[in-house]
Amino acid sequence: MTTHARPAEAPGLDASPPGFSRLPSLTGMRFVAAMMVFLFHSSLTTEPPLNPFSGTASDLYHAAFTKTGWMGVTFFFLLSGFVLTYSARPDDTRRRFWRRRLVKLYPSHVAGWAGAMALFAAATATWQQWLPNLLLLQTWIPEYHTYLSINPPSWSLSCEVFFYLCFPLLHRWIKRIRPERLWAWAGGLAAAITVIPALAYLLLPDGTMSNGFPVSEVQYWAVYMLPPVRTLDFALGMIMARIVMSGRWIRLGLLPACALVLVGYAVANAVPWLFGLNAAALVPFALLIPAAATTDLRGERSPFRGRVMIRLGELSFALYIVHNVLMVWVRSLIGESRLYGVPGGVGVIALYFALCLAVAWLLHKGVEMPMMRRFGKPRARVRS
């Protein structure tokens, strides 16, 4: 069994050539995670209120997806660490690595940023908001209207940039861990991530954010936004990749791993709020990703490996970039205060999704892939 073929990419990673990926389930799962973020944002009743339902339907829709966005980002951070480690090239250099990451991520980010500015953000954004967002530095500033400015989902790209900068050094360190100690390191990282919300409750001033979140801006930032903190998720994904590559995986099946994710979601809704952002879903997702990878390596059946799921997974990064911008824009056109019953609300959600998927396809085909083909590889040197 070969475990060194390059797997499908996470948002922010370069795409494998058609037929080259040996772990297609990870591509399909990317779309599921992107939809978790989409459904979370479409359920929000805060400003701007993207939830189109009225009354009890609004409450039920919000309750159903109240944690899915945060869980989806946790999945993506873990997957980034897993994929980068599993697909690391022995002859790669830091310069080539960083070039691929930048070319993959930044042009699509700029397109999303420009779309948000053109459609609505330029009317109210200050340079202290739009400039850090454009440069992907917003998560280093502990101010709500900065770290969630312009195109709010782009905060995670700010963290990804930091992950990429750290990866060559982290990879060197993690490769040195003896295989028999990998699970202990995984447990230690998971424990550290779980302790962080407790420290935020204990040490940081509490309060209520302007959007209604039951914590202070600095608590939310320190637990969920701060790049060095979220690097622990990324490093755990790297450890899980090494566990698979070293033959230390426990052979947990894909179905039980999915069941653990559902348990994690229930736990996220029951624990204190900061623990529900990341800690509750961390271990289930850290187990799900290797379970899906090894399912593919063994050639076993997977619901995430179909052609449609793979194609949708390939659009997931673009979908992640554009979905919030387009939903805010559509809501402004139809009226932010206008609410609907169940049929009308479902129609608005369907309109959100159809428009987001169409624009994501355009971004993927018109920006993401051409930029990767043009600039993702170093130019061959001309010999005299």
N, C-alpha and C positions, 0 to 999 in steps of 0.2 A: 504494500500500500504506500503510495507516494503522498507525502504530506507537505511537499514544498511547492506545489503549483500555486500560482497566485490566486487568491479568492476574490469574490466580489467586493466592491468598495463600499465604504460608508460615506455619508455626506462629507465633502471636503477631500476625498481621495480620488485618485485617477482611475478611470475605467479600464478594466481588462479588455483585451481584444476579444471579439466574438468567439465563443467556443474554448477560450483559454481558461476560464474559471472552473475550478473543480469544486467550488462550494456555492452553487447557485442559490441554495436556500437563504443564504445571508443577503443576497440581492432582493429576493422576494420579501424578506422580513423588513428590509429598509422601508418598503412602501407601507407596510402595516404600521411601523413606528411613525412615519410621516403623517399617516392618517390619524394616529393618536393625537399628534400635535394639532392637526387641522380641526378635529372634532372638539378638542379642548378650547381652542380659540373661538370656534363658532358657537360655543355654549356660554361664553362670557356675557354677563349682564352689566359689567362695569363700562366706563367710558373708553372708547365708543361701544355701545351695546350691540355686539354682533349676534347675540342670541335673538332669533326672529320670532320665537314663540311667545304666547301670552299666558298668563295665569299659571295653572298647575303644570301645563305642558312645559313651560319655561323652567320651572323648578325641577321637574323630573329630568329634562334634558341636561340641565346644568349638573345635577347630582350624578348622573350617569357618567359624565366625562370630566368631573372636577379635578381628577389627578392625572389624566392620561397625557397631558402635555408635558408635565414634569417627568413622568415615567419614560416618555418617548425620547426625551433628551438624554436621560441616563443611559438608555439603550444605545443611542448613537455614540456617546462618549466611550462606553465600554467597547463597542464594535470598532471604533477607530483604533483603539489600542490593540485589539485583537488582530485586525486585518493588517495593520502596518507591521506588526511583529511577524505574523505568519507569512507575509509576502516580502519581507526584507531581502534586498539583493546583496549578496556577499561583496560584489564589486562596486556597490553604490558609493557615492561620495556625498558629503553633507550638502555641497552646492547643488548637485543634481537633484537630490531629495527635496531640498527647499524649493527649487525651481518648479518641480512638478506640483508640489502642494500649492504654491502661490498661483500658478497658472490655472489650476483646477478651481480654486476657491474664489480668488479675488475678482475676476471679470464678472462672474455671475452676481457676486455681492454688489458690485458697482451698478450693475443693471437694476437690481432690486432697490438699491438706494436711490438711484435716479428716478425710478418709477414712483417711489413714495414721495420724493421731493416734488415731482411734477404734478402728481394727483392731489396732494393735500398738505404735505409736511412743510413745504417752503413758506407757507403763509404764517406759520407760527414758530418754527424752529429757530433757535439762536445758533450762532456759530459754535458756542460751547456744547451744543447738542449734535449738530450735523457733522462737525469736523471729527470729533472722536469716533462717531459712528462710521464715517467714510474710511477712516484709517484703521478701523477695527481695534480701537483702544478703549471703547466705552465701558468695558467691564472692570477696568482699573479705577473707575471713578465711582465712589459710593453714594450716588445720587440718582434717585428713581427716574427723573426726567432725562437723565443722560444715559444710564445703562439700558433703558428700554426706549430709546429715542428712535425716530425716523421709521425704521423697519424693525420692530422689537425682536423678532426671532434671530436677527443677526448677532445678538449678544453671544450666542453659542459659537459663532464663527470667530469671535474675538478670543474665546477660550481655545478653539482649535488651533489658531495661529500660535498660541503659546505652547500647546502640545507639540506642534511640529518643530518649533525651535528647540524644545527639550528632548525630542525623540532620539536623536543620535546618542546623546549622553545616557539617557534612560535605557536605551537598548543595550548599550555596552555594559551597564551595570547588571541589568536583568539577565543577560546571557551568562553572567558569571555565577548565578545562583545554582547551586547543585540541585539536580532534579528531585531528589528526595525531600528537599526543603520547599519546593514550590507551593504546595498546599498550605504550609504554615505561613508563607508570605502572603498568600491570597487571603487567609483568615485574618492576618494582621492588618492588611489594608482595609478589609471590610469592617473590622472593628474600629479602625481609626475614622473612617467615614461616618460610622454610626455615632461616634462620640461627638463629632463636630456640632450637630444641632444642640446637644446638651450643653456644650460650652457656650454656644450663642445665647441660649436661654439664661445661663448662669452669669455670663460676663458682660454681655452687651445690653444697652438700654432697650427696653421693650416699648411697644406702642402699636398703633394701627396705621397702616399705609393709606395714602389718599385713595387708592383703588379698592379699599376694603379688606385687603389681606391683613390677618390678625397678628402681624408682627411689625417691627420697625423696619425702616428702609435699610438700615445698616445690618440688622439680623438677616434679612432676606439676601442682601448682597454677600455677606460673609459666608453663608451656608450654600447658596445656590449659584452665585455669579462669579465669585472671585477665582480667577484662573488657577493659582497654585492649589486651591482647595479641590477644584474639579479635576486637576491633574491626577489626583488619587484614583478617580474613576478610570481614567485613561490607563494608568499604570496597572490597575487590576485587570483590565482587558488584555494588556501585554502579558501579564502572568498567566492568564487563562490560555492564551495562545501557546505559551511555552509548555504548559501542562499537556495540551493536546500533542504538540510536536515531540515531546519527550516520552509519549506513550503512557502518561500517568493519569489519563482521564478515567473517571469512574464508570463510564458507559451508562450514564443516566440517559434514558430515552427521550426523544423529542416530545412525546405526549405528556409524560410526567413533568418535564421541564415547563411546558406550557401551563400545566395545572398549577405549578408553583408560582408562575407569574400572576395568575388569577388570585391566588392566595395573597401574594404580595400587594395586589391592588386593594383587596379587602383590608389588609393591615394598614395600608397607606391612608385609608379613610377613617381608621379607628385611632391611630396614634396622635400625639400632639402635632400641630400643624407643620412645624419645621422638619420633623422626622418623616412626614409624608411626602416631602419634596424629592428626596433622593434615597435616604437610608432604607426605607421599607421595600423598595423595588430592587435594590442593588444586588443582593444575593440571587434572587430568582433570575434576573437577566444575566448575571455573570455565569450562571449555570446553563441558561437557555442557549447562549451563543455557541459554546463548545458542543452542546447536544446537537444543534442544527448542523454544525460543521462536520461532526463525526458521522451523523446520519448520511450526509452526502458522500463522505469518504467511503462508507461501507456500502453505498448504493442502495440504501433503504428508501422507502417511500416517504415523501415529504409534501405537505400541502403548499409549501412556499416555493416549489421548484418548477411549477408550470410555466409555459411560455408567457402567458399574460402577466403572471406575477413578476417574472423577471423583467419584462418590458416596463411595467409600472415601477419596479424597483429602480430601474435605470433613470427614471424621471424624478426620483424622490428628492434629490438635492435641489433641483430646480423648483419642485413643488414646495419644498420647505422655504425657499427664498421668496416666492411670489404670493403664497396663500394669504398671509395677513394683510399685505398691501391691497390685494384685490378685494378681500372681504370688507375692509374698511371703506374702500371706494364704492362698492356695490351698495353697502348700507347707507352711505351718504346720498346716493342717487334715489333709493326707494324711500328714504326717510328714516332717521335713526330712532325716532319715537314711534314708528309704525310697527305694530305687533300683529301676529297672525294666529289663527287656530292651527290645529294639527296639519290639515292639508296644505294651507298656505305656508306654514313654517317649513314643512318638508320640501315644498317647492323652492323656497329661498335657499335652503341648504343644498339642494340639487343644483341650483343656479351657481352658488358659490363653487361647488366642486367641479362642475363642467367648465366654468371659466378658468378656474385655477389649473386644471389639468391641461387645457388647451394652451394657456400661456406658458405653463411649465414645459410643454413639448417644444414650443417656439424657442424658449430660452435654452433648452438642452440642445436642440438642433442648430440654433442660430448663434449661440455664444459659447456654451460649455464645450461641445465637441470640436468646433473649429479652432478654438483657442488651444485646446489640448493637442490637436494635430499640428498646429502651426508653431507653438512655443513650448509644448510639453517635453520635447526631446532636444538635447543640445545639437546644434548644427555640426555636421561633419566638417572636419578641417580639410581645407584644400591644400594638398601637397604640391610644392613647387618642383 
